[in-house]
Amino acid sequence: MNTIALNCTGVLGLLLFVLGLTITVVRSRVGLLSGYAPEPDRMLTKPVRAHGNTAEYASFFAVLFLYLGSQNPPHWQLALPSGRWA
Protein backbone atom coordinates (compact mmCIF):
# COMPACT_ATOMS: atom_id res chain seq x y z
CA MET A 1 0.00 0.00 0.00
CA ASN A 2 1.25 3.45 -0.89
CA THR A 3 1.91 5.75 2.09
CA ILE A 4 0.82 8.84 0.15
CA ALA A 5 -2.61 7.29 -0.42
CA LEU A 6 -2.88 6.39 3.27
CA ASN A 7 -1.86 9.91 4.30
CA CYS A 8 -4.40 11.51 1.95
CA THR A 9 -7.14 9.26 3.32
CA GLY A 10 -6.11 10.14 6.87
CA VAL A 11 -6.24 13.85 6.08
CA LEU A 12 -9.76 13.46 4.70
CA GLY A 13 -10.84 11.68 7.88
CA LEU A 14 -9.21 14.35 10.02
CA LEU A 15 -10.93 17.10 8.02
CA LEU A 16 -14.31 15.46 8.55
CA PHE A 17 -13.64 15.11 12.29
CA VAL A 18 -12.50 18.73 12.68
CA LEU A 19 -15.54 20.04 10.82
CA GLY A 20 -17.82 17.96 13.05
CA LEU A 21 -16.05 19.29 16.14
CA THR A 22 -16.40 22.84 14.83
CA ILE A 23 -20.14 22.37 14.42
CA THR A 24 -20.38 21.04 17.97
CA VAL A 25 -18.58 24.10 19.34
CA VAL A 26 -20.69 26.53 17.28
CA ARG A 27 -23.90 24.75 18.32
CA SER A 28 -22.98 25.08 21.99
CA ARG A 29 -22.28 28.81 21.53
CA VAL A 30 -25.52 29.42 19.64
CA GLY A 31 -27.60 27.16 21.90
CA LEU A 32 -29.16 25.18 19.05
CA LEU A 33 -29.20 21.40 19.44
CA SER A 34 -30.43 20.35 15.99
CA GLY A 35 -31.04 21.89 12.59
CA TYR A 36 -29.90 25.32 11.45
CA ALA A 37 -31.32 28.49 9.98
CA PRO A 38 -31.15 28.35 6.17
CA GLU A 39 -30.05 31.98 5.89
CA PRO A 40 -26.46 32.10 4.58
CA ASP A 41 -25.43 34.89 6.95
CA ARG A 42 -25.97 32.77 10.09
CA MET A 43 -22.90 31.55 11.94
CA LEU A 44 -23.94 27.87 11.83
CA THR A 45 -24.96 27.58 8.17
CA LYS A 46 -21.52 27.57 6.55
CA PRO A 47 -19.91 24.93 8.82
CA VAL A 48 -22.95 22.66 8.48
CA ARG A 49 -22.81 22.90 4.69
CA ALA A 50 -19.04 22.37 4.65
CA HIS A 51 -19.39 19.28 6.86
CA GLY A 52 -22.22 17.93 4.71
CA ASN A 53 -20.26 18.38 1.50
CA THR A 54 -17.17 16.81 3.03
CA ALA A 55 -19.15 13.83 4.33
CA GLU A 56 -20.66 13.39 0.89
CA TYR A 57 -17.46 13.49 -1.14
CA ALA A 58 -14.70 12.39 1.25
CA SER A 59 -15.74 8.75 1.19
CA PHE A 60 -15.54 8.65 -2.61
CA PHE A 61 -12.09 10.27 -2.58
CA ALA A 62 -10.88 7.94 0.20
CA VAL A 63 -11.90 4.87 -1.80
CA LEU A 64 -10.33 6.35 -4.92
CA PHE A 65 -7.06 7.15 -3.13
CA LEU A 66 -6.87 3.68 -1.58
CA TYR A 67 -7.68 1.93 -4.85
CA LEU A 68 -5.13 3.88 -6.86
CA GLY A 69 -2.56 3.52 -4.09
CA SER A 70 -2.96 -0.25 -4.07
CA GLN A 71 -2.24 -0.52 -7.81
CA ASN A 72 1.51 -0.03 -7.29
CA PRO A 73 1.83 3.33 -9.09
CA PRO A 74 5.06 4.19 -10.94
CA HIS A 75 7.61 6.53 -9.38
CA TRP A 76 6.73 9.48 -11.61
CA GLN A 77 3.14 9.41 -10.36
CA LEU A 78 4.31 9.36 -6.76
CA ALA A 79 6.59 12.34 -7.40
CA LEU A 80 3.87 14.61 -8.82
CA PRO A 81 1.85 15.42 -5.66
CA SER A 82 4.85 15.76 -3.37
CA GLY A 83 7.15 17.73 -5.69
CA ARG A 84 9.95 15.09 -5.61
CA TRP A 85 11.34 13.40 -8.66
CA ALA A 86 12.50 9.80 -8.24
VMD Tcl script that builds the backbone (N, CA, C; Angstrom):
set m [mol new atoms 258]
animate dup $m
set s [atomselect $m all]
$s set {name element resname resid chain x y z} {
  {N N MET 1 A 0.858 -1.189 0.000}
  {CA C MET 1 A 0.000 0.000 0.000}
  {C C MET 1 A 0.894 1.240 0.000}
  {N N ASN 2 A 0.511 2.205 -0.737}
  {CA C ASN 2 A 1.246 3.450 -0.888}
  {C C ASN 2 A 0.999 4.351 0.329}
  {N N THR 3 A 2.060 4.899 0.902}
  {CA C THR 3 A 1.912 5.752 2.092}
  {C C THR 3 A 1.272 7.090 1.754}
  {N N ILE 4 A 1.447 7.576 0.537}
  {CA C ILE 4 A 0.818 8.839 0.150}
  {C C ILE 4 A -0.696 8.673 0.126}
  {N N ALA 5 A -1.171 7.543 -0.391}
  {CA C ALA 5 A -2.613 7.287 -0.419}
  {C C ALA 5 A -3.167 7.168 0.994}
  {N N LEU 6 A -2.436 6.509 1.874}
  {CA C LEU 6 A -2.878 6.392 3.267}
  {C C LEU 6 A -2.901 7.751 3.959}
  {N N ASN 7 A -1.898 8.575 3.694}
  {CA C ASN 7 A -1.858 9.905 4.299}
  {C C ASN 7 A -3.004 10.785 3.796}
  {N N CYS 8 A -3.282 10.722 2.498}
  {CA C CYS 8 A -4.396 11.510 1.951}
  {C C CYS 8 A -5.728 11.068 2.542}
  {N N THR 9 A -5.916 9.771 2.712}
  {CA C THR 9 A -7.136 9.258 3.316}
  {C C THR 9 A -7.238 9.690 4.772}
  {N N GLY 10 A -6.118 9.675 5.481}
  {CA C GLY 10 A -6.105 10.140 6.871}
  {C C GLY 10 A -6.430 11.620 6.991}
  {N N VAL 11 A -5.940 12.417 6.063}
  {CA C VAL 11 A -6.238 13.854 6.078}
  {C C VAL 11 A -7.720 14.100 5.832}
  {N N LEU 12 A -8.317 13.324 4.931}
  {CA C LEU 12 A -9.759 13.463 4.698}
  {C C LEU 12 A -10.561 13.113 5.952}
  {N N GLY 13 A -10.172 12.044 6.635}
  {CA C GLY 13 A -10.842 11.679 7.881}
  {C C GLY 13 A -10.662 12.732 8.956}
  {N N LEU 14 A -9.475 13.289 9.048}
  {CA C LEU 14 A -9.211 14.348 10.022}
  {C C LEU 14 A -10.020 15.603 9.705}
  {N N LEU 15 A -10.131 15.947 8.426}
  {CA C LEU 15 A -10.931 17.097 8.022}
  {C C LEU 15 A -12.391 16.917 8.412}
  {N N LEU 16 A -12.925 15.735 8.193}
  {CA C LEU 16 A -14.312 15.461 8.554}
  {C C LEU 16 A -14.516 15.547 10.059}
  {N N PHE 17 A -13.557 15.037 10.830}
  {CA C PHE 17 A -13.644 15.109 12.289}
  {C C PHE 17 A -13.578 16.549 12.786}
  {N N VAL 18 A -12.655 17.336 12.239}
  {CA C VAL 18 A -12.502 18.729 12.675}
  {C C VAL 18 A -13.737 19.550 12.334}
  {N N LEU 19 A -14.315 19.323 11.172}
  {CA C LEU 19 A -15.543 20.041 10.823}
  {C C LEU 19 A -16.692 19.657 11.754}
  {N N GLY 20 A -16.797 18.387 12.101}
  {CA C GLY 20 A -17.822 17.962 13.052}
  {C C GLY 20 A -17.606 18.579 14.423}
  {N N LEU 21 A -16.364 18.652 14.857}
  {CA C LEU 21 A -16.046 19.288 16.141}
  {C C LEU 21 A -16.357 20.778 16.107}
  {N N THR 22 A -16.088 21.426 14.988}
  {CA C THR 22 A -16.405 22.843 14.833}
  {C C THR 22 A -17.905 23.085 14.943}
  {N N ILE 23 A -18.691 22.218 14.334}
  {CA C ILE 23 A -20.145 22.368 14.424}
  {C C ILE 23 A -20.616 22.185 15.859}
  {N N THR 24 A -20.013 21.246 16.577}
  {CA C THR 24 A -20.379 21.039 17.974}
  {C C THR 24 A -20.088 22.283 18.806}
  {N N VAL 25 A -18.945 22.896 18.587}
  {CA C VAL 25 A -18.581 24.105 19.338}
  {C C VAL 25 A -19.522 25.257 18.985}
  {N N VAL 26 A -19.807 25.443 17.703}
  {CA C VAL 26 A -20.688 26.530 17.285}
  {C C VAL 26 A -22.102 26.297 17.805}
  {N N ARG 27 A -22.566 25.043 17.782}
  {CA C ARG 27 A -23.899 24.747 18.318}
  {C C ARG 27 A -23.991 25.058 19.809}
  {N N SER 28 A -22.935 24.773 20.554}
  {CA C SER 28 A -22.977 25.075 21.987}
  {C C SER 28 A -22.955 26.581 22.235}
  {N N ARG 29 A -22.282 27.349 21.383}
  {CA C ARG 29 A -22.277 28.812 21.530}
  {C C ARG 29 A -23.630 29.419 21.176}
  {N N VAL 30 A -24.245 28.884 20.112}
  {CA C VAL 30 A -25.520 29.418 19.640}
  {C C VAL 30 A -26.674 28.927 20.514}
  {N N GLY 31 A -26.545 27.732 21.082}
  {CA C GLY 31 A -27.599 27.163 21.896}
  {C C GLY 31 A -28.643 26.409 21.091}
  {N N LEU 32 A -28.264 25.894 19.940}
  {CA C LEU 32 A -29.160 25.176 19.049}
  {C C LEU 32 A -28.701 23.721 18.993}
  {N N LEU 33 A -29.597 22.799 19.368}
  {CA C LEU 33 A -29.196 21.401 19.436}
  {C C LEU 33 A -29.317 20.674 18.104}
  {N N SER 34 A -30.289 21.019 17.278}
  {CA C SER 34 A -30.425 20.345 15.992}
  {C C SER 34 A -30.936 21.332 14.953}
  {N N GLY 35 A -30.625 21.030 13.680}
  {CA C GLY 35 A -31.043 21.894 12.589}
  {C C GLY 35 A -30.217 23.166 12.533}
  {N N TYR 36 A -30.561 24.020 11.588}
  {CA C TYR 36 A -29.901 25.317 11.454}
  {C C TYR 36 A -30.786 26.221 10.628}
  {N N ALA 37 A -30.557 27.513 10.759}
  {CA C ALA 37 A -31.321 28.494 9.985}
  {C C ALA 37 A -30.785 28.495 8.550}
  {N N PRO 38 A -31.635 28.433 7.550}
  {CA C PRO 38 A -31.153 28.347 6.171}
  {C C PRO 38 A -30.575 29.654 5.619}
  {N N GLU 39 A -30.618 30.735 6.374}
  {CA C GLU 39 A -30.049 31.984 5.885}
  {C C GLU 39 A -28.519 31.851 5.816}
  {N N PRO 40 A -27.910 32.277 4.712}
  {CA C PRO 40 A -26.462 32.102 4.575}
  {C C PRO 40 A -25.626 33.001 5.485}
  {N N ASP 41 A -26.215 34.008 6.099}
  {CA C ASP 41 A -25.429 34.885 6.950}
  {C C ASP 41 A -25.366 34.398 8.399}
  {N N ARG 42 A -26.023 33.309 8.733}
  {CA C ARG 42 A -25.975 32.767 10.087}
  {C C ARG 42 A -24.629 32.092 10.330}
  {N N MET 43 A -24.203 32.076 11.603}
  {CA C MET 43 A -22.896 31.546 11.942}
  {C C MET 43 A -22.830 30.026 11.787}
  {N N LEU 44 A -23.941 29.329 11.872}
  {CA C LEU 44 A -23.943 27.874 11.828}
  {C C LEU 44 A -24.124 27.310 10.423}
  {N N THR 45 A -24.621 28.091 9.494}
  {CA C THR 45 A -24.963 27.577 8.169}
  {C C THR 45 A -23.736 27.117 7.388}
  {N N LYS 46 A -22.692 27.918 7.354}
  {CA C LYS 46 A -21.517 27.570 6.553}
  {C C LYS 46 A -20.794 26.328 7.061}
  {N N PRO 47 A -20.551 26.177 8.373}
  {CA C PRO 47 A -19.907 24.932 8.819}
  {C C PRO 47 A -20.761 23.683 8.582}
  {N N VAL 48 A -22.081 23.807 8.720}
  {CA C VAL 48 A -22.949 22.658 8.478}
  {C C VAL 48 A -22.883 22.249 7.014}
  {N N ARG 49 A -22.912 23.213 6.115}
  {CA C ARG 49 A -22.813 22.896 4.690}
  {C C ARG 49 A -21.441 22.322 4.331}
  {N N ALA 50 A -20.385 22.881 4.927}
  {CA C ALA 50 A -19.039 22.368 4.654}
  {C C ALA 50 A -18.902 20.924 5.148}
  {N N HIS 51 A -19.438 20.633 6.334}
  {CA C HIS 51 A -19.387 19.276 6.864}
  {C C HIS 51 A -20.219 18.329 6.006}
  {N N GLY 52 A -21.379 18.773 5.562}
  {CA C GLY 52 A -22.218 17.934 4.710}
  {C C GLY 52 A -21.556 17.618 3.385}
  {N N ASN 53 A -20.959 18.610 2.766}
  {CA C ASN 53 A -20.262 18.381 1.496}
  {C C ASN 53 A -19.057 17.471 1.675}
  {N N THR 54 A -18.328 17.662 2.769}
  {CA C THR 54 A -17.173 16.811 3.032}
  {C C THR 54 A -17.604 15.377 3.282}
  {N N ALA 55 A -18.657 15.181 4.061}
  {CA C ALA 55 A -19.145 13.825 4.325}
  {C C ALA 55 A -19.634 13.158 3.046}
  {N N GLU 56 A -20.155 13.947 2.130}
  {CA C GLU 56 A -20.663 13.391 0.888}
  {C C GLU 56 A -19.544 12.966 -0.053}
  {N N TYR 57 A -18.498 13.753 -0.151}
  {CA C TYR 57 A -17.461 13.492 -1.141}
  {C C TYR 57 A -16.204 12.831 -0.586}
  {N N ALA 58 A -15.939 12.925 0.701}
  {CA C ALA 58 A -14.695 12.385 1.254}
  {C C ALA 58 A -14.640 10.870 1.148}
  {N N SER 59 A -15.767 10.208 1.291}
  {CA C SER 59 A -15.743 8.748 1.187}
  {C C SER 59 A -15.370 8.301 -0.224}
  {N N PHE 60 A -15.896 8.988 -1.228}
  {CA C PHE 60 A -15.536 8.655 -2.614}
  {C C PHE 60 A -14.042 8.866 -2.842}
  {N N PHE 61 A -13.516 9.994 -2.394}
  {CA C PHE 61 A -12.093 10.265 -2.582}
  {C C PHE 61 A -11.224 9.290 -1.790}
  {N N ALA 62 A -11.652 8.898 -0.597}
  {CA C ALA 62 A -10.880 7.943 0.199}
  {C C ALA 62 A -10.796 6.600 -0.521}
  {N N VAL 63 A -11.923 6.130 -1.052}
  {CA C VAL 63 A -11.903 4.865 -1.795}
  {C C VAL 63 A -11.043 5.005 -3.045}
  {N N LEU 64 A -11.141 6.126 -3.729}
  {CA C LEU 64 A -10.335 6.352 -4.923}
  {C C LEU 64 A -8.844 6.379 -4.590}
  {N N PHE 65 A -8.462 7.096 -3.536}
  {CA C PHE 65 A -7.057 7.145 -3.130}
  {C C PHE 65 A -6.540 5.760 -2.771}
  {N N LEU 66 A -7.319 5.007 -1.997}
  {CA C LEU 66 A -6.866 3.681 -1.576}
  {C C LEU 66 A -6.794 2.710 -2.751}
  {N N TYR 67 A -7.738 2.802 -3.670}
  {CA C TYR 67 A -7.678 1.927 -4.848}
  {C C TYR 67 A -6.464 2.250 -5.708}
  {N N LEU 68 A -6.269 3.513 -6.018}
  {CA C LEU 68 A -5.128 3.883 -6.865}
  {C C LEU 68 A -3.806 3.639 -6.157}
  {N N GLY 69 A -3.783 3.795 -4.834}
  {CA C GLY 69 A -2.557 3.525 -4.087}
  {C C GLY 69 A -2.220 2.056 -4.008}
  {N N SER 70 A -3.219 1.188 -4.127}
  {CA C SER 70 A -2.962 -0.248 -4.069}
  {C C SER 70 A -2.527 -0.822 -5.412}
  {N N GLN 71 A -2.581 -0.038 -6.470}
  {CA C GLN 71 A -2.242 -0.515 -7.814}
  {C C GLN 71 A -0.753 -0.418 -8.123}
  {N N ASN 72 A 0.066 -0.147 -7.118}
  {CA C ASN 72 A 1.513 -0.026 -7.286}
  {C C ASN 72 A 1.861 1.002 -8.369}
  {N N PRO 73 A 1.603 2.290 -8.084}
  {CA C PRO 73 A 1.834 3.326 -9.094}
  {C C PRO 73 A 3.327 3.511 -9.384}
  {N N PRO 74 A 3.656 3.948 -10.606}
  {CA C PRO 74 A 5.060 4.186 -10.943}
  {C C PRO 74 A 5.623 5.389 -10.174}
  {N N HIS 75 A 6.938 5.481 -10.157}
  {CA C HIS 75 A 7.614 6.528 -9.385}
  {C C HIS 75 A 7.251 7.938 -9.853}
  {N N TRP 76 A 7.043 8.129 -11.145}
  {CA C TRP 76 A 6.734 9.479 -11.613}
  {C C TRP 76 A 5.371 9.935 -11.114}
  {N N GLN 77 A 4.432 9.019 -10.908}
  {CA C GLN 77 A 3.138 9.410 -10.362}
  {C C GLN 77 A 3.253 9.756 -8.886}
  {N N LEU 78 A 4.105 9.060 -8.177}
  {CA C LEU 78 A 4.305 9.359 -6.759}
  {C C LEU 78 A 5.007 10.695 -6.569}
  {N N ALA 79 A 5.825 11.102 -7.534}
  {CA C ALA 79 A 6.586 12.338 -7.401}
  {C C ALA 79 A 5.738 13.568 -7.673}
  {N N LEU 80 A 4.672 13.442 -8.440}
  {CA C LEU 80 A 3.873 14.609 -8.818}
  {C C LEU 80 A 3.239 15.331 -7.632}
  {N N PRO 81 A 2.489 14.674 -6.730}
  {CA C PRO 81 A 1.854 15.424 -5.665}
  {C C PRO 81 A 2.824 15.982 -4.635}
  {N N SER 82 A 3.956 15.322 -4.436}
  {CA C SER 82 A 4.855 15.764 -3.375}
  {C C SER 82 A 5.952 16.697 -3.869}
  {N N GLY 83 A 6.130 16.820 -5.171}
  {CA C GLY 83 A 7.147 17.725 -5.694}
  {C C GLY 83 A 8.520 17.081 -5.827}
  {N N ARG 84 A 8.665 15.790 -5.494}
  {CA C ARG 84 A 9.948 15.092 -5.611}
  {C C ARG 84 A 9.993 14.370 -6.947}
  {N N TRP 85 A 11.167 14.202 -7.458}
  {CA C TRP 85 A 11.343 13.402 -8.660}
  {C C TRP 85 A 12.227 12.227 -8.302}
  {N N ALA 86 A 11.780 11.027 -8.614}
  {CA C ALA 86 A 12.497 9.800 -8.243}
  {C C ALA 86 A 13.614 9.510 -9.211}
}
mol reanalyze $m
mol bondsrecalc $m
mol representation Tube
mol addrep $m
